[in-house]
Amino acid sequence: MKFQDSQVELRLRTPDEATDVGVLLARKYWWALLGSWAVFAIPFFGIACLIPNTIFALVFFWWFKPLYERLPLQVVSSAIFLQKHSMKSALRGVFQYDTLAWLTIFRLCPGRSTLTPVAALEGIESGTGKIRRRRQLVKSPLISTYLLLHVGMFLCELILVVLAIFLYMKFFEPVFDESINPFELFFTQWSWLWDSLSGKLVLLGTSLLVTAFMAPFYVCAGFGLYINRRISLEGWDLYLGFQRLIARLGVVCVLCFVLIPTDNVMAQDVTSAIPSTAGEQTDLSSDVNDVMQEHVVEEKTYRERRPREPSPPNLLWQIIVQYISIALMILLLTSLLGLVIWTVIRLRIWEFVKRRSKKSAIEGTEVSIVSDAETEVALPSNVVAQAKLAWSQGRARDAMSLLYRGSLLYLIAKHSCPIEVCDTERTCSRVISRRVPTLSTVFNKLSMHWQQVAYGKKALADEEFRHLLSLYEDSFA
């Protein structure tokens, strides 16, 4: 798909707006979508009419709906992005490697209209795992939306089928008997609908008409959600915006080159006037010097005799043009500065700064080890016992956190180690090695195991934990 040729404005929309855009596309290309849908629907409808059982015939016709919707998907994509497909390429797009999956294991997936274009239009090769990752990216924020779309379309089809059958029974009266009451008449008509051949054809025909009416809207609404998600992932709107900005800046640069005054440069062709021999070059240079000397003397005497005249009008016109070009340059630079300010405002820089400030404020409210030491917030009375309890309950990270925080608080309180809030484990080790070198080895070992458990998600053996408990009791308890 060449999104640069899109006939629809490519901008990021809400899921509801994207669905509305799909409905508008379905209204615009409804007849083309209906014709492409009928290419596969009519043959399968004919096969379903030959099945004796009414329920099996309906299920058979309904089961192959993903196959009917492949051609309309290509039609709406070609109409929007101005692509031309031959019959061979269209059939190749219908019978792809994921078609069988949508007819078997993914047949009941509610996101069919939104996820089918991933493989049908992007041309991703099978077996690489890219299709699964792309579908996960597309569907992750749209699950509730396409669930609502699928359920809504299903309910619309069901209501229309029931209403059409009711009207058929009302006006055509295929089964009518005045001698029985309305309830018995209803059950008689219902049994005729499911047991007779005419009733089966009525049900299948009604299902065909209703599905044909709703299929373009279902396909285009899902396609609108898919396109909106790709705009969000790949930034199509930003790319097109930058292209338009580059085009405008190109026009501005051309105007600048045209309006900036430059000196006139006259090119002269002197290749033909160069003498061929050294003697001719010497004679020619002496003649030129004589002529120039004579011309300079005559020009000086002429200028001394000639009275001063006012400046010619051409010079005044050049000055006016220069001032006008300078004014235009100032106007263009002002416009460019205003465009930059407008872009900054549109990018919502201030909202980004506000979000960052809120985030930093939230992070500033978190409790740190150093603030605990400064406000004399005490750990549990028995750190070792609490650590053993947390370890026995399978909370290894909490157990190591107690030991690590207890050792830091001990060093800050007893030895006045200058540890700041922003110091990392490595910085703390350096400070402790300078201030309390006797406890540096124990603290480094405890810090190393804390990093492995907290950040590396590594398991710690029971013997190592008991060894750390004994070291903690000997050094920091």
C-alpha positions in Angstrom: 0.0 0.0 0.0 1.3 3.4 -1.0 -0.2 5.6 1.7 1.1 8.7 0.0 -1.7 8.3 -2.6 -4.4 7.8 0.0 -7.8 9.3 -0.9 -8.7 9.6 2.8 -7.0 12.0 5.2 -4.5 10.0 7.1 -4.6 11.2 10.7 -4.8 9.6 14.1 -8.4 9.1 15.1 -10.2 7.5 18.0 -11.5 3.9 17.4 -15.1 5.2 17.1 -14.0 7.8 14.5 -12.1 5.1 12.6 -15.2 2.9 12.5 -17.3 5.8 11.2 -14.7 6.4 8.4 -15.1 2.7 7.5 -18.9 3.0 7.3 -18.6 6.1 5.1 -16.2 4.1 2.8 -18.7 1.3 2.7 -21.5 3.7 1.6 -19.3 5.2 -1.1 -18.1 1.9 -2.6 -21.1 -0.2 -1.6 -22.0 -1.6 -5.1 -18.4 -2.5 -5.9 -18.0 -4.2 -2.5 -21.3 -6.1 -2.9 -20.2 -7.4 -6.3 -16.9 -8.6 -5.1 -18.5 -10.2 -2.1 -21.0 -12.1 -4.3 -18.2 -13.7 -6.4 -17.7 -16.4 -3.8 -21.0 -16.1 -1.8 -23.3 -17.0 -4.7 -21.5 -20.4 -5.5 -21.5 -21.4 -1.8 -25.2 -20.3 -1.5 -26.0 -22.7 -4.4 -24.1 -25.5 -2.7 -26.0 -24.8 0.6 -29.3 -25.0 -1.2 -28.5 -28.6 -2.2 -27.9 -29.7 1.4 -31.1 -31.4 2.7 -30.9 -30.3 6.4 -31.8 -26.7 7.0 -29.4 -26.2 10.0 -26.5 -27.8 8.1 -27.2 -25.6 5.1 -27.2 -22.4 7.2 -24.0 -23.4 9.1 -22.3 -24.3 5.8 -23.1 -20.9 4.2 -22.2 -19.0 7.4 -18.9 -20.9 8.0 -17.3 -19.6 4.8 -18.0 -15.9 5.4 -14.2 -15.1 5.9 -13.7 -16.3 2.3 -16.4 -14.0 1.0 -14.8 -11.0 2.7 -11.3 -11.3 1.1 -12.2 -9.7 -2.2 -14.1 -6.7 -0.7 -11.1 -6.0 1.5 -8.8 -5.8 -1.6 -11.4 -3.6 -3.4 -11.6 -1.0 -0.6 -7.8 -1.0 -0.2 -7.3 -0.5 -4.0 -9.9 2.3 -4.1 -8.3 4.2 -1.2 -4.6 3.8 -2.2 -5.2 3.8 -6.0 -3.8 0.3 -6.6 -4.7 -1.8 -9.7 -5.1 -5.5 -9.4 -5.5 -8.1 -12.1 -7.7 -11.1 -11.7 -4.7 -13.3 -11.0 -3.3 -11.1 -8.2 -6.8 -10.7 -6.7 -7.3 -14.5 -6.5 -3.7 -14.9 -5.1 -4.7 -12.4 -2.4 -7.9 -14.5 -1.6 -6.2 -17.9 -1.4 -3.3 -17.1 0.9 -1.6 -19.2 3.5 -3.7 -17.6 6.3 -7.1 -18.3 4.5 -7.3 -21.8 5.8 -6.5 -20.6 9.3 -9.4 -18.2 9.3 -11.7 -21.0 8.1 -10.6 -23.4 10.8 -8.8 -22.5 14.1 -9.5 -18.7 13.9 -13.1 -19.0 12.5 -14.7 -17.9 15.7 -12.2 -15.0 16.3 -14.2 -11.8 16.7 -11.4 -9.6 15.3 -11.6 -11.0 11.8 -12.3 -7.8 10.0 -9.4 -6.0 11.8 -6.8 -8.7 11.8 -7.3 -10.2 8.3 -5.5 -7.2 6.5 -2.3 -7.9 8.4 -1.5 -10.9 6.1 -3.8 -10.1 3.2 -2.4 -6.6 2.5 1.1 -6.3 4.1 2.6 -9.3 2.2 4.4 -10.8 5.2 5.9 -14.2 4.5 4.6 -17.2 6.5 6.7 -19.0 9.0 8.7 -16.0 10.2 6.6 -15.2 13.2 6.1 -11.6 11.9 2.4 -12.2 11.3 1.8 -13.2 15.0 3.8 -10.2 16.3 2.0 -7.8 13.9 -1.4 -9.1 14.9 -0.5 -8.7 18.6 0.5 -5.1 18.0 -2.7 -4.3 16.1 -5.2 -6.0 18.4 -3.7 -5.1 21.8 -5.5 -1.7 22.2 -8.5 -2.6 19.9 -9.9 -5.8 21.6 -12.9 -4.1 23.1 -13.6 -2.1 20.0 -13.6 -5.0 17.5 -15.5 -7.1 20.0 -18.2 -4.4 20.1 -18.1 -4.2 16.3 -18.4 -8.0 15.8 -21.2 -8.4 18.4 -23.1 -5.3 17.0 -22.9 -6.6 13.4 -24.0 -10.1 14.5 -27.0 -8.6 16.3 -27.9 -6.4 13.4 -27.9 -9.4 11.0 -30.0 -11.5 13.4 -32.6 -8.8 13.9 -32.8 -8.2 10.2 -33.2 -11.9 9.4 -35.9 -12.3 12.0 -37.7 -9.2 10.8 -37.6 -10.3 7.2 -39.0 -13.7 8.0 -41.7 -12.1 10.1 -42.7 -9.8 7.2 -42.6 -12.8 4.8 -45.0 -14.7 7.1 -47.2 -11.7 7.5 -47.7 -10.7 3.9 -47.2 -13.9 1.9 -48.8 -16.3 4.4 -47.2 -19.5 3.2 -48.9 -21.3 6.1 -52.2 -19.9 7.2 -55.3 -21.6 8.8 -58.1 -19.6 10.4 -59.4 -22.6 12.3 -56.4 -22.6 14.8 -55.4 -20.1 17.4 -52.4 -17.7 16.8 -50.0 -19.7 19.0 -50.6 -23.0 17.2 -50.3 -21.0 13.9 -46.9 -19.7 15.0 -45.6 -23.1 15.8 -47.0 -24.5 12.5 -45.2 -21.8 10.5 -42.0 -22.3 12.5 -42.0 -26.1 11.8 -42.7 -25.3 8.1 -39.7 -23.0 8.0 -37.3 -25.6 9.4 -38.8 -28.8 7.9 -39.9 -28.0 4.4 -37.7 -27.3 1.3 -39.5 -23.9 0.7 -38.8 -22.9 4.3 -35.1 -23.7 3.9 -34.9 -21.6 0.7 -36.6 -18.7 2.5 -34.1 -18.9 5.4 -31.1 -19.2 3.1 -32.3 -16.4 0.8 -33.0 -14.1 3.7 -29.6 -14.9 5.2 -27.9 -14.2 1.8 -29.6 -10.8 1.4 -29.0 -9.7 5.0 -25.3 -10.8 5.0 -24.8 -9.1 1.6 -26.2 -5.9 3.0 -24.1 -5.9 6.1 -20.8 -7.4 4.8 -19.4 -4.1 3.2 -20.0 -2.2 6.5 -18.3 -5.0 8.5 -15.3 -5.2 6.2 -14.8 -1.5 5.9 -15.3 -0.8 9.6 -12.6 -3.3 10.5 -10.4 -2.0 7.7 -10.8 1.5 9.2 -9.6 0.3 12.6 -6.6 -1.5 11.0 -5.5 1.6 9.1 -5.9 3.8 12.2 -3.7 1.4 14.2 -1.0 1.4 11.5 -1.1 5.2 11.5 -0.5 5.1 15.3 2.3 2.5 15.0 4.1 3.9 12.0 3.4 7.6 12.1 1.9 8.0 8.6 0.4 11.4 9.5 3.7 12.7 10.8 5.5 11.5 7.6 3.0 13.2 5.4 3.1 16.4 7.5 6.9 16.5 7.2 6.6 16.0 3.5 4.2 19.0 3.2 6.5 21.0 5.4 9.5 20.2 3.3 7.6 21.2 0.1 6.7 24.6 1.7 10.2 25.2 2.9 11.4 24.3 -0.6 9.2 27.1 -2.1 10.5 29.5 0.6 14.1 28.7 -0.3 13.5 29.2 -4.0 11.9 32.6 -3.2 14.9 33.5 -1.1 17.4 32.7 -3.9 15.3 34.7 -6.3 14.9 37.8 -4.1 18.4 38.1 -2.6 20.3 40.7 -4.7 23.5 39.4 -6.3 26.3 41.0 -8.4 26.1 40.6 -12.1 28.8 38.3 -13.5 29.6 38.4 -17.2 31.3 35.4 -18.6 33.7 36.0 -21.4 35.1 33.5 -23.9 38.8 34.3 -24.3 40.0 30.9 -25.5 39.9 32.1 -29.1 41.9 35.3 -28.4 44.9 33.5 -26.9 48.0 33.7 -29.2 49.7 30.6 -30.1 53.4 31.6 -30.0 55.5 33.4 -27.4 56.5 36.3 -29.7 52.9 37.0 -30.5 52.1 37.0 -26.8 54.8 39.6 -26.1 53.7 41.9 -28.9 50.1 41.6 -27.9 50.8 42.4 -24.2 52.8 45.6 -25.1 50.0 46.8 -27.4 47.5 46.2 -24.7 49.5 48.1 -22.1 49.9 51.1 -24.5 46.2 51.2 -25.3 45.2 50.9 -21.6 47.7 53.7 -20.6 46.3 56.0 -23.3 42.7 55.1 -22.3 43.3 55.9 -18.6 45.0 59.3 -19.4 42.1 60.3 -21.7 39.5 59.1 -19.1 41.1 61.1 -16.4 41.3 64.3 -18.4 37.7 63.8 -19.6 36.5 63.4 -16.0 38.4 66.5 -14.9 36.8 68.6 -17.6 33.3 67.1 -17.3 31.0 68.6 -14.6 29.4 66.4 -11.9 26.0 65.0 -13.0 23.3 63.5 -10.8 23.2 59.7 -10.3 21.4 57.9 -13.1 17.9 56.6 -12.5 19.1 52.9 -12.8 21.1 53.2 -9.6 18.1 54.5 -7.7 15.9 51.7 -9.0 18.5 49.1 -7.8 18.5 50.7 -4.3 14.7 50.4 -4.2 14.8 46.8 -5.3 17.3 46.0 -2.6 15.2 47.5 0.1 12.1 45.6 -1.1 14.0 42.3 -1.1 15.3 43.0 2.4 11.7 43.6 3.6 10.5 40.4 1.9 13.3 38.5 3.6 12.3 39.9 7.0 8.7 38.9 6.3 9.7 35.3 5.3 11.9 34.9 8.3 9.0 36.1 10.6 6.7 33.6 8.9 9.2 30.8 9.4 9.6 31.7 13.1 5.8 31.8 13.5 5.6 28.3 11.8 8.2 26.9 14.3 6.2 28.4 17.2 3.0 26.9 15.8 4.6 23.5 15.4 5.8 23.5 19.0 2.3 24.4 20.2 0.8 21.6 18.0 3.2 19.0 19.3 1.9 19.8 22.8 5.3 20.3 24.3 3.8 21.9 27.4 1.6 18.8 28.0 4.7 16.6 27.7 6.5 18.9 30.3 3.5 18.7 32.6 3.4 14.9 32.4 7.1 14.7 33.1 6.7 17.0 36.1 3.8 14.9 37.4 5.8 11.8 37.0 8.8 13.3 38.8 6.5 14.5 41.6 5.1 10.9 42.0 8.6 9.5 42.0 9.6 12.1 44.6 7.0 10.8 47.0 8.5 7.3 47.0 10.3 6.4 50.3 14.1 6.0 50.0 16.6 4.3 52.3 18.4 7.6 53.0 15.2 9.4 53.9 14.4 6.6 56.3 17.7 7.1 58.0 17.3 10.9 58.2 13.8 10.7 59.7 14.8 7.8 62.0 12.3 5.4 60.5 13.2 2.1 62.1 13.3 -1.3 60.4 11.6 -4.3 62.1 13.0 -5.0 65.5 14.5 -8.3 64.3 15.6 -7.9 60.7 17.1 -11.4 60.6 13.8 -13.0 61.8 11.7 -11.1 59.4 14.1 -11.9 56.6 13.9 -15.6 57.4 10.1 -15.4 57.5 10.0 -13.7 54.1 12.4 -16.3 52.7 10.3 -19.2 54.0 7.2 -17.7 52.3 9.0 -17.5 48.9 9.6 -13.7 48.9 13.3 -13.8 48.2 13.3 -10.1 47.0 11.7 -8.9 50.2 14.1 -10.9 52.3 17.2 -9.5 50.5 15.7 -6.0 50.6 15.5 -6.2 54.4 19.1 -7.3 54.7 20.4 -4.6 52.3 18.3 -1.8 53.8 19.3 -2.9 57.3 23.0 -2.8 56.5 22.7 0.6 54.8 20.8 2.1 57.7 23.4 0.7 60.2 26.3 2.2 58.2 24.5 5.6 57.9 23.5 5.7 61.6 26.6 4.3 63.3 29.4 5.4 61.0 27.9 8.5 59.4 28.5 7.3 55.8 27.8 10.2 53.4 25.3 8.4 51.2 22.9 10.5 49.1 19.4 9.6 47.8 20.6 9.3 44.2 23.6 7.0 45.0 23.6 3.6 43.3 24.8 0.4 44.8 28.3 0.9 43.3 28.5 4.4 44.7 27.5 3.2 48.1 30.2 0.5 48.0 32.9 3.2 47.2 31.7 5.4 50.0 31.8 2.5 52.5 35.2 1.2 51.3 36.6 4.7 52.1 34.8 5.3 55.4 34.5 1.7 56.9 36.9 -0.5 55.1 36.4 -3.4 57.6 32.8 -3.8 56.6 33.4 -3.2 52.9 33.8 -6.9 51.9 30.6 -8.0 53.7 28.6 -5.1 52.2 29.8 -5.8 48.7 28.9 -9.4 48.9 25.4 -8.5 50.3 25.0 -5.8 47.6 26.0 -8.2 44.8 23.4 -10.9 45.9 20.8 -8.1 46.3 21.3 -7.0 42.7 21.2 -10.5 41.3 17.8 -11.2 43.0 16.2 -7.7 42.5 17.4 -6.9 39.0 18.7 -10.1 37.5 15.8 -12.2 38.7 18.2 -14.9 39.7 17.4 -17.5 42.4 19.5 -17.7 45.5 20.3 -21.1 47.1 19.3 -21.7 50.7 22.9 -22.2 51.8 23.9 -18.9 50.3 21.1 -17.1 52.1 21.9 -18.7 55.4 25.5 -17.6 54.9 24.4 -14.0 54.2 22.3 -14.1 57.4 25.3 -15.2 59.5 27.4 -12.4 57.9 24.7 -9.9 58.6 24.4 -11.0 62.2 28.1 -10.7 62.7 28.6 -7.3 61.0 25.4 -5.3 61.2 23.1 -6.8 63.9 
